[in-house]
Structures are given as C-alpha cells and as structure tokens.
C-alpha cells in the first residue's frame, strides 16, 4: 500500500513543481498566473489533508483535532481568496500552513506509526515548502 501512496503522492506533487518552476521557464509574464495556480492548488490540497482528519482512527481522535482540521480547511479557503489580489500573502500563508499541518498530523495521527508513511509525508511537505520558497524569488 505504501508504494501506491508514494506514486499518488508524487503525482500530487507534480503541479506544485510545475507551477513553481513555470515562471522561470516561460518568463515573468506567466509568473502571476502560474503562482496563482500554485496558491490555489496548494489550498485545495491543504483542505484535502484537513478533511482526512475526519477519517482518522478514533483511538486518538478528539474534538480538538476536528476543530483544528476545520481551521486548516478555512485557511485553504483564505489562501484562495487572497490569491487574486494578495498573491504574496497567499503564498506566505501556504508556506506556513503546510509544515504546521505536517506537525499537527505527526503528533496526532496513528498513520505516523508507519515509518514509511512518515518519511513520505516529510518528503512531500519539504518539497512543497521548497516550491513556495522558490515562488518567493519572483517577488524579489
């Protein structure tokens, strides 16, 4: 099953990589659209990750976990709203939210007992954060 998660996680990462590097390949005139897509796609993924909390094992799950999941989903919505007029703020919020969700998941989810899953999530979160860091260079 971990092989499937690795393959699907890698496919899910592809848009992050494409949207973060496209401005460097296609030039500045494409940067705003590509980075907007990066912010919006990231917000969708963040909301998806937050929604997964509702399916966690009930062994550790509590009301606070569900509340935190809703907060992350709302952050995803805010990122989308900000992407149109406040793109840099949207990207910064995304850059902060992904590692925070990783830490939340690592501390609360039973899935992190599987070291392969833990490693996969760390690599994906690090790679996504790197894409956001790369996107910041467009504003310098």
KARA-V513633 format. One record per helix or strand of 3 or more residues. SS is the DSSP state (H for helix, E for strand). FROM is the first residue (numbers start at 1). TO is the last residue. Records with the same first field share a line. If there is no record, write none. Layout:
# KARA-V513633
SS = FROM-TO / FROM-TO
This chain:
# KARA-V513633
H = 2-26 / 28-55 / 63-85 / 87-108 / 110-113 / 115-139
